[in-house]
């Protein structure tokens, strides 16, 4: 497991850690992770925005109050009553500080007379880096962050001042610690953060519940699919799955695939059972012939007859094996979509060969085989394969024909395909059996009789070969009137033999 | 005994029929398809039916069901190339008495066939005993009071049939039906010839006569009461 994950990691160098984590999670886990992750990012954003906004608002209020306090200080300035030059501040009247332990700092300077007064904790170093008028700046005093402001040319009207210049203009510096702002802003942030966290947990739980509930039809579908086995192909998609738009196609797809699989499996099983039946029967014949021959002492003549019987039985077994192998090969070609397209077969000559090969059987059964056709044409196919198809069709027709009747092999052509038909005027096939005549071993076909020497494989082989070459085979029949089986094969596309090396996609 | 073999595989049917004729000395009819088989089974009283399952025209199982539905009690031995458990159960439940999977051993087939026939007639062993007469159906040998008796094949057939049902009265028609297959011309007077042959070989010189003729009814193999 570990090795495999590492392999994954190295193999997919582009995949990030997130991708890997997600791949290890279940679908539910992924969805919940996504929801919670999004919520988490949102919460962080909210906290940042909240803190920034709160800080800005608090700072604005702080600045306003700073200005107010500066003006209030300016209003408290008076000249010493004794007429000495200087400035005095009525400190008792000074506005209360934000924080008693960290008192505000202020300084008042008269512009003309160069008088100044200040609070006890004032230090000129504070004014370093003083900005232009009306602006605020931050500094630290003994490790405490302060925010200060300088008001210039604040004019005061002191009732007591009448002897000196009335033009008294003051520069006022006022600063207060900003710890409070930071603390409050952090409080806001923590509140927003706490609320978000609570919401996060709730959302996570809700998402988990919702996703589980949402995926419930999928679980139902999986449960139903898990019940499928070789012995039980019964698949009924749960109603919930069919009613879910995302799952309905999947459910239907599973249903369809299973249906096809079951059919294929059933066909294979039937074929195996049939093949086993045929083989066992053949072996049973051989064995019983041997045993009945050995049952008692016999004359040389009887032994000879018995050996000839055995030879016939072995011939039959050989024929059965050949046909089964031929069928398997043709069906494999159909399944692989691979037919030898290098060969080019002349239709008319394969038909003539087939008629020649079937002549003996036809003569034995007193059936006349007629062949008619215009020049024919060529198709991409192994001539021997096609000959086998015609032989099988003719054999089938002859076996179902009464003596002194006719079987007709006809070759016609359409624009792009050749049509070869075999018509007999024999017993015909019942409508209920017609769909099954191309099936292997043709079970349930009442006309199938071992007396005619067939295994019920001839038509199945013909169909497999024709389909391997991209053609199709069909049959129509009327009871007591006869049967017509026709094959249509596409003409080979190329005129020159040398281009045949490139198989056309349509050929397969 | 007369057996019907319903088997579409002509060669197999031939072999089975031949071994039944040669080894058991029974009369055998062969049907190569289901319809013909059912027709024969219904019209002739057989002692055993050997039935293949996969038959043209009518499936063996279907044939068996129809046959049993009509109330026939003749034992049926099924030959099947399918050996799935389910189908065996179906077969036996449909009224088959025994089955053999192909390819089978001809010796086993014959033993089962004989067992089915004798059980249907109430005989537990292949050695049939009537008083001091012993009929060995395996070796087809006959002894009376410890002495071997040589019979012609037809005489043996008649005796074996009678010995399977001791005390029962068997009519001449019944004997004709059960001793000859379909292809034989039947003459009822040949039965009298065989009976007289048997009587000469078995009863002549014996203190107790076993072969009884009941005029107008038939024959019986039994010890006559009161004449012991």
Interface residues (C-beta under 8 A of the other chain):
Chain A: X273 X276 X277 X278 X280 X281 X283 X284 X285 X286 X287 X288 X289 X291 X292 X295 X296 X309 X312 X313 X316 X443 X445 X446 X447 X448 X449 X450 X451
Chain B: X8 X9 X10 X11 X12 X15 X16 X18 X19 X22 X23 X32 X33 X54 X56 X57 X79 X81 X82 X101 X102 X103 X104 X105 X106 X107
